[in-house]
Amino acid sequence: MEHLGKFDIHKSMGPNGMHPRVLREFTEIIAMPLSIIFERSWRTREVPEDWRKASVTPVFKKDKKEDPGSYRPVSLTSIPGKVMEQLILGVISKHVEEKKGKLRKGRLDGWTVRWIENSLKSRAQRVVIINAESSWRPVSSGVPQGSVLHPVLFNIFTNDLDKGTECTLSNFANNTKLGGVANTSEGCAAFQRDLDRLESWVGRNQMKFNKVKCRVLHLGTNNPKHQYRSGVDLLGSSTAEKDLGVLVDNKLSMTSNVPL
């Protein structure tokens, strides 16, 4: 009842057609049957098919509209499924301790692990645009954009990404930044060693960096502007990059972010 009462009634409904306003306004009636469904799903580790479906709407970001990479896929998933994810998230939070800003893995009971595993299996999605929708297609990898539980799992999964790095590694969601002092040959070599470590990590964990978006930002007037590589690919340099909505240039000037 607590989770149902917090739903934003202006949110869009999922592919099963259940609107959050209905769940919120009829909380006292719906809470009991939903709790029975949740309990059964928890005990059997079976995840209803509707909870594993997502309707994807492409939202234009920038650049060319004919380029699929210019869109962000936003997924609409089952509202009751999100409530169940909130409950599972509460269980996970009890087993994950925060230590110096880092997530530390704890022991999860078998019920939770099996439920999470089954929630990731046999997922399906379709693309929905104005007056049109595609057929359901199986999802072989990745997690739905907008999921309650999966971003936390991703953070736990990438928790050891900075293990052994010599420079400073910063993560925000699926964005990764590597920074450090590279004004000597040894500093440049240390930076490259860290790039090699990151490349080894993604290889071991069956992931990939989007190297098209990887850029090197050289700071300082005496910067040797060494050329770095990620794997076998040379990384291009840039004079300015947007970081979490703030444009950072190689002179650390903030004038471009100040409206005239």
Phi and psi restraints in degrees (value plus and minus 20) as a CYANA .aco file:
   2 GLU   PHI     -83.5   -43.5
   2 GLU   PSI     -65.0   -25.0
   3 HIS   PHI     -89.3   -49.3
   3 HIS   PSI     -61.1   -21.1
   4 LEU   PHI     -83.5   -43.5
   4 LEU   PSI     -56.4   -16.4
   5 GLY   PHI     -91.0   -51.0
   5 GLY   PSI     -32.8     7.2
   6 LYS   PHI    -117.1   -77.1
   6 LYS   PSI     -21.4    18.6
   7 PHE   PHI     -85.4   -45.4
   7 PHE   PSI     118.5   158.5
   8 ASP   PHI    -100.0   -60.0
   8 ASP   PSI      95.4   135.4
   9 ILE   PHI     -90.3   -50.3
   9 ILE   PSI     -29.8    10.2
  10 HIS   PHI    -112.3   -72.3
  10 HIS   PSI     -21.4    18.6
  11 LYS   PHI     -93.1   -53.1
  11 LYS   PSI     134.9   174.9
  12 SER   PHI     -97.1   -57.1
  12 SER   PSI     131.7   171.7
  13 MET   PHI    -102.8   -62.8
  13 MET   PSI     139.3   179.3
  14 GLY   PHI    -101.4   -61.4
  14 GLY   PSI    -193.9  -153.9
  15 PRO   PHI     -85.2   -45.2
  15 PRO   PSI     -37.3     2.7
  16 ASN   PHI    -104.0   -64.0
  16 ASN   PSI     -21.0    19.0
  17 GLY   PHI      58.0    98.0
  17 GLY   PSI      -6.8    33.2
  18 MET   PHI    -112.7   -72.7
  18 MET   PSI      96.7   136.7
  19 HIS   PHI    -103.6   -63.6
  19 HIS   PSI     119.7   159.7
  20 PRO   PHI     -81.9   -41.9
  20 PRO   PSI     -45.1    -5.1
  21 ARG   PHI     -85.8   -45.8
  21 ARG   PSI     -56.6   -16.6
  22 VAL   PHI     -84.1   -44.1
  22 VAL   PSI     -64.5   -24.5
  23 LEU   PHI     -84.5   -44.5
  23 LEU   PSI     -57.6   -17.6
  24 ARG   PHI     -94.4   -54.4
  24 ARG   PSI     -63.8   -23.8
  25 GLU   PHI     -95.8   -55.8
  25 GLU   PSI     -41.3    -1.3
  26 PHE   PHI    -135.7   -95.7
  26 PHE   PSI      15.1    55.1
  27 THR   PHI     -75.6   -35.6
  27 THR   PSI     -67.2   -27.2
  28 GLU   PHI     -84.3   -44.3
  28 GLU   PSI     -47.5    -7.5
  29 ILE   PHI    -105.6   -65.6
  29 ILE   PSI     -59.1   -19.1
  30 ILE   PHI    -104.2   -64.2
  30 ILE   PSI     -45.7    -5.7
  31 ALA   PHI     -77.4   -37.4
  31 ALA   PSI     -63.2   -23.2
  32 MET   PHI     -85.6   -45.6
  32 MET   PSI     -73.0   -33.0
  33 PRO   PHI     -82.2   -42.2
  33 PRO   PSI     -54.8   -14.8
  34 LEU   PHI     -86.2   -46.2
  34 LEU   PSI     -58.7   -18.7
  35 SER   PHI     -83.8   -43.8
  35 SER   PSI     -53.4   -13.4
  36 ILE   PHI     -87.1   -47.1
  36 ILE   PSI     -62.6   -22.6
  37 ILE   PHI     -84.1   -44.1
  37 ILE   PSI     -63.5   -23.5
  38 PHE   PHI     -83.3   -43.3
  38 PHE   PSI     -63.0   -23.0
  39 GLU   PHI     -83.1   -43.1
  39 GLU   PSI     -62.1   -22.1
  40 ARG   PHI     -86.0   -46.0
  40 ARG   PSI     -61.8   -21.8
  41 SER   PHI     -82.7   -42.7
  41 SER   PSI     -58.9   -18.9
  42 TRP   PHI     -85.5   -45.5
  42 TRP   PSI     -65.8   -25.8
  43 ARG   PHI     -93.1   -53.1
  43 ARG   PSI     -56.5   -16.5
  44 THR   PHI    -111.0   -71.0
  44 THR   PSI     -30.5     9.5
  45 ARG   PHI      40.1    80.1
  45 ARG   PSI       0.0    40.0
  46 GLU   PHI    -113.9   -73.9
  46 GLU   PSI     112.6   152.6
  47 VAL   PHI    -128.4   -88.4
  47 VAL   PSI     100.9   140.9
  48 PRO   PHI     -73.4   -33.4
  48 PRO   PSI     126.2   166.2
  49 GLU   PHI     -78.3   -38.3
  49 GLU   PSI     -59.3   -19.3
  50 ASP   PHI     -81.0   -41.0
  50 ASP   PSI     -51.0   -11.0
  51 TRP   PHI     -93.9   -53.9
  51 TRP   PSI     -36.1     3.9
  52 ARG   PHI    -123.1   -83.1
  52 ARG   PSI      -4.7    35.3
  53 LYS   PHI    -131.2   -91.2
  53 LYS   PSI     129.4   169.4
  54 ALA   PHI    -162.3  -122.3
  54 ALA   PSI     111.9   151.9
  55 SER   PHI    -115.0   -75.0
  55 SER   PSI      98.8   138.8
  56 VAL   PHI    -120.9   -80.9
  56 VAL   PSI     106.6   146.6
  57 THR   PHI    -132.9   -92.9
  57 THR   PSI     101.7   141.7
  58 PRO   PHI     -98.2   -58.2
  58 PRO   PSI     102.7   142.7
  59 VAL   PHI    -127.2   -87.2
  59 VAL   PSI     102.4   142.4
  60 PHE   PHI     -86.8   -46.8
  60 PHE   PSI     114.5   154.5
  61 LYS   PHI    -125.4   -85.4
  61 LYS   PSI     -83.0   -43.0
  62 LYS   PHI    -187.2  -147.2
  62 LYS   PSI    -199.7  -159.7
  63 ASP   PHI      48.0    88.0
  63 ASP   PSI    -164.7  -124.7
  64 LYS   PHI    -104.2   -64.2
  64 LYS   PSI     112.1   152.1
  65 LYS   PHI     -90.0   -50.0
  65 LYS   PSI     -43.0    -3.0
  66 GLU   PHI    -102.4   -62.4
  66 GLU   PSI     -25.7    14.3
  67 ASP   PHI    -112.9   -72.9
  67 ASP   PSI      98.4   138.4
  68 PRO   PHI     -78.1   -38.1
  68 PRO   PSI     -47.0    -7.0
  69 GLY   PHI     -91.2   -51.2
  69 GLY   PSI     -27.9    12.1
  70 SER   PHI    -106.7   -66.7
  70 SER   PSI     -17.2    22.8
  71 TYR   PHI    -137.2   -97.2
  71 TYR   PSI     126.5   166.5
  72 ARG   PHI    -123.3   -83.3
  72 ARG   PSI     103.3   143.3
  73 PRO   PHI     -99.0   -59.0
  73 PRO   PSI      98.0   138.0
  74 VAL   PHI    -127.0   -87.0
  74 VAL   PSI     103.7   143.7
  75 SER   PHI    -120.3   -80.3
  75 SER   PSI     115.8   155.8
  76 LEU   PHI    -124.8   -84.8
  76 LEU   PSI      98.8   138.8
  77 THR   PHI    -136.5   -96.5
  77 THR   PSI     153.9   193.9
  78 SER   PHI     -81.0   -41.0
  78 SER   PSI     111.2   151.2
  79 ILE   PHI     -85.2   -45.2
  79 ILE   PSI     -68.7   -28.7
  80 PRO   PHI     -79.0   -39.0
  80 PRO   PSI     -54.8   -14.8
  81 GLY   PHI     -82.4   -42.4
  81 GLY   PSI     -55.1   -15.1
  82 LYS   PHI     -88.3   -48.3
  82 LYS   PSI     -54.5   -14.5
  83 VAL   PHI     -83.5   -43.5
  83 VAL   PSI     -63.3   -23.3
  84 MET   PHI     -82.5   -42.5
  84 MET   PSI     -59.2   -19.2
  85 GLU   PHI     -82.9   -42.9
  85 GLU   PSI     -56.1   -16.1
  86 GLN   PHI     -82.2   -42.2
  86 GLN   PSI     -59.7   -19.7
  87 LEU   PHI     -87.6   -47.6
  87 LEU   PSI     -62.4   -22.4
  88 ILE   PHI     -84.6   -44.6
  88 ILE   PSI     -58.6   -18.6
  89 LEU   PHI     -81.5   -41.5
  89 LEU   PSI     -57.1   -17.1
  90 GLY   PHI     -82.5   -42.5
  90 GLY   PSI     -57.3   -17.3
  91 VAL   PHI     -86.4   -46.4
  91 VAL   PSI     -64.2   -24.2
  92 ILE   PHI     -83.2   -43.2
  92 ILE   PSI     -60.1   -20.1
  93 SER   PHI     -80.3   -40.3
  93 SER   PSI     -49.0    -9.0
  94 LYS   PHI     -91.7   -51.7
  94 LYS   PSI     -40.2    -0.2
  95 HIS   PHI    -126.6   -86.6
  95 HIS   PSI     -19.2    20.8
  96 VAL   PHI    -138.1   -98.1
  96 VAL   PSI      99.2   139.2
  97 GLU   PHI    -123.5   -83.5
  97 GLU   PSI     125.9   165.9
  98 GLU   PHI    -116.8   -76.8
  98 GLU   PSI     106.8   146.8
  99 LYS   PHI    -157.3  -117.3
  99 LYS   PSI      90.0   130.0
 100 LYS   PHI      35.4    75.4
 100 LYS   PSI      21.7    61.7
 101 GLY   PHI      57.8    97.8
 101 GLY   PSI     -15.5    24.5
 102 LYS   PHI    -131.8   -91.8
 102 LYS   PSI     127.7   167.7
 103 LEU   PHI    -103.2   -63.2
 103 LEU   PSI     118.4   158.4
 104 ARG   PHI    -141.1  -101.1
 104 ARG   PSI     109.7   149.7
 105 LYS   PHI     -92.4   -52.4
 105 LYS   PSI     115.4   155.4
 106 GLY   PHI    -134.4   -94.4
 106 GLY   PSI    -196.0  -156.0
 107 ARG   PHI    -109.5   -69.5
 107 ARG   PSI     102.6   142.6
 108 LEU   PHI    -120.0   -80.0
 108 LEU   PSI     121.8   161.8
 109 ASP   PHI     -89.9   -49.9
 109 ASP   PSI     141.1   181.1
 110 GLY   PHI     -80.5   -40.5
 110 GLY   PSI     -53.4   -13.4
 111 TRP   PHI     -80.7   -40.7
 111 TRP   PSI     -66.7   -26.7
 112 THR   PHI     -85.4   -45.4
 112 THR   PSI     -65.5   -25.5
 113 VAL   PHI     -81.2   -41.2
 113 VAL   PSI     -65.9   -25.9
 114 ARG   PHI     -85.9   -45.9
 114 ARG   PSI     -57.9   -17.9
 115 TRP   PHI     -85.3   -45.3
 115 TRP   PSI     -62.8   -22.8
 116 ILE   PHI     -83.2   -43.2
 116 ILE   PSI     -63.3   -23.3
 117 GLU   PHI     -78.7   -38.7
 117 GLU   PSI     -65.1   -25.1
 118 ASN   PHI     -90.1   -50.1
 118 ASN   PSI     -49.0    -9.0
 119 SER   PHI     -89.6   -49.6
 119 SER   PSI     -42.9    -2.9
 120 LEU   PHI    -110.4   -70.4
 120 LEU   PSI     -30.5     9.5
 121 LYS   PHI    -111.0   -71.0
 121 LYS   PSI     130.8   170.8
 122 SER   PHI      33.3    73.3
 122 SER   PSI      20.0    60.0
 123 ARG   PHI     -97.3   -57.3
 123 ARG   PSI     133.0   173.0
 124 ALA   PHI    -160.9  -120.9
 124 ALA   PSI     132.8   172.8
 125 GLN   PHI    -167.6  -127.6
 125 GLN   PSI     140.7   180.7
 126 ARG   PHI    -159.4  -119.4
 126 ARG   PSI     134.4   174.4
 127 VAL   PHI    -117.8   -77.8
 127 VAL   PSI     109.4   149.4
 128 VAL   PHI    -139.9   -99.9
 128 VAL   PSI     103.6   143.6
 129 ILE   PHI    -147.1  -107.1
 129 ILE   PSI    -199.1  -159.1
 130 ILE   PHI     -79.4   -39.4
 130 ILE   PSI     101.7   141.7
 131 ASN   PHI      40.9    80.9
 131 ASN   PSI       2.9    42.9
 132 ALA   PHI    -177.7  -137.7
 132 ALA   PSI     131.6   171.6
 133 GLU   PHI    -173.0  -133.0
 133 GLU   PSI     129.2   169.2
 134 SER   PHI    -107.3   -67.3
 134 SER   PSI     152.6   192.6
 135 SER   PHI     -97.6   -57.6
 135 SER   PSI     143.7   183.7
 136 TRP   PHI     -90.3   -50.3
 136 TRP   PSI     112.8   152.8
 137 ARG   PHI    -144.3  -104.3
 137 ARG   PSI     122.9   162.9
 138 PRO   PHI     -88.9   -48.9
 138 PRO   PSI     127.7   167.7
 139 VAL   PHI    -125.4   -85.4
 139 VAL   PSI      99.3   139.3
 140 SER   PHI    -109.1   -69.1
 140 SER   PSI     -42.2    -2.2
 141 SER   PHI    -179.2  -139.2
 141 SER   PSI     149.2   189.2
 142 GLY   PHI      67.5   107.5
 142 GLY   PSI     154.9   194.9
 143 VAL   PHI    -149.8  -109.8
 143 VAL   PSI     136.3   176.3
 144 PRO   PHI     -86.8   -46.8
 144 PRO   PSI     116.0   156.0
 145 GLN   PHI     -88.0   -48.0
 145 GLN   PSI     106.1   146.1
 146 GLY   PHI      79.8   119.8
 146 GLY   PSI     -19.1    20.9
 147 SER   PHI     -88.8   -48.8
 147 SER   PSI     128.0   168.0
 148 VAL   PHI     -97.7   -57.7
 148 VAL   PSI     -63.2   -23.2
 149 LEU   PHI    -109.1   -69.1
 149 LEU   PSI     -58.8   -18.8
 150 HIS   PHI     -88.0   -48.0
 150 HIS   PSI     -52.9   -12.9
 151 PRO   PHI     -80.5   -40.5
 151 PRO   PSI     -55.3   -15.3
 152 VAL   PHI     -87.6   -47.6
 152 VAL   PSI     -61.2   -21.2
 153 LEU   PHI     -83.7   -43.7
 153 LEU   PSI     -57.1   -17.1
 154 PHE   PHI     -84.6   -44.6
 154 PHE   PSI     -60.7   -20.7
 155 ASN   PHI     -83.3   -43.3
 155 ASN   PSI     -59.6   -19.6
 156 ILE   PHI     -86.7   -46.7
 156 ILE   PSI     -59.7   -19.7
 157 PHE   PHI     -83.1   -43.1
 157 PHE   PSI     -58.1   -18.1
 158 THR   PHI    -115.7   -75.7
 158 THR   PSI      -5.5    34.5
 159 ASN   PHI     -81.5   -41.5
 159 ASN   PSI     -51.2   -11.2
 160 ASP   PHI    -118.9   -78.9
 160 ASP   PSI      -1.5    38.5
 161 LEU   PHI     -81.3   -41.3
 161 LEU   PSI     -52.2   -12.2
 162 ASP   PHI    -113.7   -73.7
 162 ASP   PSI     -11.0    29.0
 163 LYS   PHI     -83.5   -43.5
 163 LYS   PSI     101.8   141.8
 164 GLY   PHI      65.9   105.9
 164 GLY   PSI     -20.5    19.5
 165 THR   PHI     -93.4   -53.4
 165 THR   PSI     125.7   165.7
 166 GLU   PHI    -114.1   -74.1
 166 GLU   PSI     -48.1    -8.1
 167 CYS   PHI    -116.1   -76.1
 167 CYS   PSI    -194.8  -154.8
 168 THR   PHI    -112.8   -72.8
 168 THR   PSI     105.0   145.0
 169 LEU   PHI    -131.9   -91.9
 169 LEU   PSI     108.3   148.3
 170 SER   PHI    -141.8  -101.8
 170 SER   PSI     113.8   153.8
 171 ASN   PHI    -142.1  -102.1
 171 ASN   PSI     120.5   160.5
 172 PHE   PHI    -163.3  -123.3
 172 PHE   PSI      91.2   131.2
 173 ALA   PHI      36.5    76.5
 173 ALA   PSI    -142.2  -102.2
 174 ASN   PHI    -122.3   -82.3
 174 ASN   PSI      -1.0    39.0
 175 ASN   PHI    -122.2   -82.2
 175 ASN   PSI     112.8   152.8
 176 THR   PHI    -146.4  -106.4
 176 THR   PSI     113.1   153.1
 177 LYS   PHI    -145.6  -105.6
 177 LYS   PSI     116.5   156.5
 178 LEU   PHI    -137.9   -97.9
 178 LEU   PSI     105.5   145.5
 179 GLY   PHI    -158.5  -118.5
 179 GLY   PSI     133.5   173.5
 180 GLY   PHI     157.4   197.4
 180 GLY   PSI     153.3   193.3
 181 VAL   PHI    -101.3   -61.3
 181 VAL   PSI     104.0   144.0
 182 ALA   PHI    -155.3  -115.3
 182 ALA   PSI      35.7    75.7
 183 ASN   PHI    -120.1   -80.1
 183 ASN   PSI     -17.0    23.0
 184 THR   PHI    -150.5  -110.5
 184 THR   PSI     148.2   188.2
 185 SER   PHI     -83.7   -43.7
 185 SER   PSI     -55.9   -15.9
 186 GLU   PHI     -88.9   -48.9
 186 GLU   PSI     -58.7   -18.7
 187 GLY   PHI     -82.7   -42.7
 187 GLY   PSI     -61.3   -21.3
 188 CYS   PHI     -85.0   -45.0
 188 CYS   PSI     -59.1   -19.1
 189 ALA   PHI     -86.5   -46.5
 189 ALA   PSI     -59.3   -19.3
 190 ALA   PHI     -83.7   -43.7
 190 ALA   PSI     -60.3   -20.3
 191 PHE   PHI     -82.3   -42.3
 191 PHE   PSI     -62.7   -22.7
 192 GLN   PHI     -87.5   -47.5
 192 GLN   PSI     -56.9   -16.9
 193 ARG   PHI     -82.0   -42.0
 193 ARG   PSI     -59.1   -19.1
 194 ASP   PHI     -86.2   -46.2
 194 ASP   PSI     -59.5   -19.5
 195 LEU   PHI     -81.9   -41.9
 195 LEU   PSI     -58.4   -18.4
 196 ASP   PHI     -86.3   -46.3
 196 ASP   PSI     -58.2   -18.2
 197 ARG   PHI     -83.3   -43.3
 197 ARG   PSI     -62.6   -22.6
 198 LEU   PHI     -84.1   -44.1
 198 LEU   PSI     -59.2   -19.2
 199 GLU   PHI     -84.7   -44.7
 199 GLU   PSI     -58.3   -18.3
 200 SER   PHI     -86.8   -46.8
 200 SER   PSI     -57.6   -17.6
 201 TRP   PHI     -83.9   -43.9
 201 TRP   PSI     -67.5   -27.5
 202 VAL   PHI     -86.0   -46.0
 202 VAL   PSI     -51.1   -11.1
 203 GLY   PHI     -86.7   -46.7
 203 GLY   PSI     -63.9   -23.9
 204 ARG   PHI     -86.4   -46.4
 204 ARG   PSI     -53.2   -13.2
 205 ASN   PHI    -120.0   -80.0
 205 ASN   PSI      -6.9    33.1
 206 GLN   PHI      36.6    76.6
 206 GLN   PSI      24.8    64.8
 207 MET   PHI    -144.0  -104.0
 207 MET   PSI     153.9   193.9
 208 LYS   PHI    -160.2  -120.2
 208 LYS   PSI     125.5   165.5
 209 PHE   PHI    -105.8   -65.8
 209 PHE   PSI     124.1   164.1
 210 ASN   PHI    -101.8   -61.8
 210 ASN   PSI      69.3   109.3
 211 LYS   PHI     -90.6   -50.6
 211 LYS   PSI     -36.8     3.2
 212 VAL   PHI     -83.9   -43.9
 212 VAL   PSI     -51.8   -11.8
 213 LYS   PHI    -115.3   -75.3
 213 LYS   PSI     -22.0    18.0
 214 CYS   PHI    -100.8   -60.8
 214 CYS   PSI     105.3   145.3
 215 ARG   PHI    -155.7  -115.7
 215 ARG   PSI     130.9   170.9
 216 VAL   PHI    -123.9   -83.9
 216 VAL   PSI     107.4   147.4
 217 LEU   PHI    -129.6   -89.6
 217 LEU   PSI      87.2   127.2
 218 HIS   PHI    -105.9   -65.9
 218 HIS   PSI     104.0   144.0
 219 LEU   PHI    -131.8   -91.8
 219 LEU   PSI     126.0   166.0
 220 GLY   PHI      79.6   119.6
 220 GLY   PSI     124.5   164.5
 221 THR   PHI     -91.9   -51.9
 221 THR   PSI     -48.1    -8.1
 222 ASN   PHI    -120.6   -80.6
 222 ASN   PSI       0.9    40.9
 223 ASN   PHI     -87.6   -47.6
 223 ASN   PSI     108.3   148.3
 224 PRO   PHI     -89.3   -49.3
 224 PRO   PSI     -31.1     8.9
 225 LYS   PHI      31.6    71.6
 225 LYS   PSI      30.9    70.9
 226 HIS   PHI     -85.3   -45.3
 226 HIS   PSI     125.8   165.8
 227 GLN   PHI    -113.2   -73.2
 227 GLN   PSI     107.3   147.3
 228 TYR   PHI    -129.4   -89.4
 228 TYR   PSI     143.2   183.2
 229 ARG   PHI    -153.3  -113.3
 229 ARG   PSI     134.1   174.1
 230 SER   PHI    -138.9   -98.9
 230 SER   PSI      85.5   125.5
 231 GLY   PHI      50.6    90.6
 231 GLY   PSI    -143.6  -103.6
 232 VAL   PHI    -118.5   -78.5
 232 VAL   PSI     -21.6    18.4
 233 ASP   PHI    -116.2   -76.2
 233 ASP   PSI     109.7   149.7
 234 LEU   PHI     -96.6   -56.6
 234 LEU   PSI     117.4   157.4
 235 LEU   PHI    -111.4   -71.4
 235 LEU   PSI     113.5   153.5
 236 GLY   PHI     -98.1   -58.1
 236 GLY   PSI     137.6   177.6
 237 SER   PHI    -121.8   -81.8
 237 SER   PSI     144.7   184.7
 238 SER   PHI    -165.0  -125.0
 238 SER   PSI     130.7   170.7
 239 THR   PHI    -111.0   -71.0
 239 THR   PSI     -36.3     3.7
 240 ALA   PHI    -177.7  -137.7
 240 ALA   PSI     121.4   161.4
 241 GLU   PHI    -159.6  -119.6
 241 GLU   PSI     125.7   165.7
 242 LYS   PHI    -110.2   -70.2
 242 LYS   PSI     105.7   145.7
 243 ASP   PHI    -141.7  -101.7
 243 ASP   PSI      87.7   127.7
 244 LEU   PHI      32.8    72.8
 244 LEU   PSI      23.1    63.1
 245 GLY   PHI      68.6   108.6
 245 GLY   PSI     -25.7    14.3
 246 VAL   PHI    -129.5   -89.5
 246 VAL   PSI     107.6   147.6
 247 LEU   PHI    -102.7   -62.7
 247 LEU   PSI      99.9   139.9
 248 VAL   PHI    -132.4   -92.4
 248 VAL   PSI     104.3   144.3
 249 ASP   PHI    -129.2   -89.2
 249 ASP   PSI     155.2   195.2
 250 ASN   PHI     -93.7   -53.7
 250 ASN   PSI     -25.8    14.2
 251 LYS   PHI    -124.7   -84.7
 251 LYS   PSI     -17.5    22.5
 252 LEU   PHI      35.9    75.9
 252 LEU   PSI      15.6    55.6
 253 SER   PHI    -107.9   -67.9
 253 SER   PSI     118.3   158.3
 254 MET   PHI    -125.0   -85.0
 254 MET   PSI     -12.2    27.8
 255 THR   PHI     -82.0   -42.0
 255 THR   PSI     -51.8   -11.8
 256 SER   PHI     -90.2   -50.2
 256 SER   PSI     -37.1     2.9
 257 ASN   PHI    -116.0   -76.0
 257 ASN   PSI     -24.3    15.7
 258 VAL   PHI    -121.7   -81.7
 258 VAL   PSI      98.1   138.1
 259 PRO   PHI     -86.1   -46.1
 259 PRO   PSI     120.2   160.2
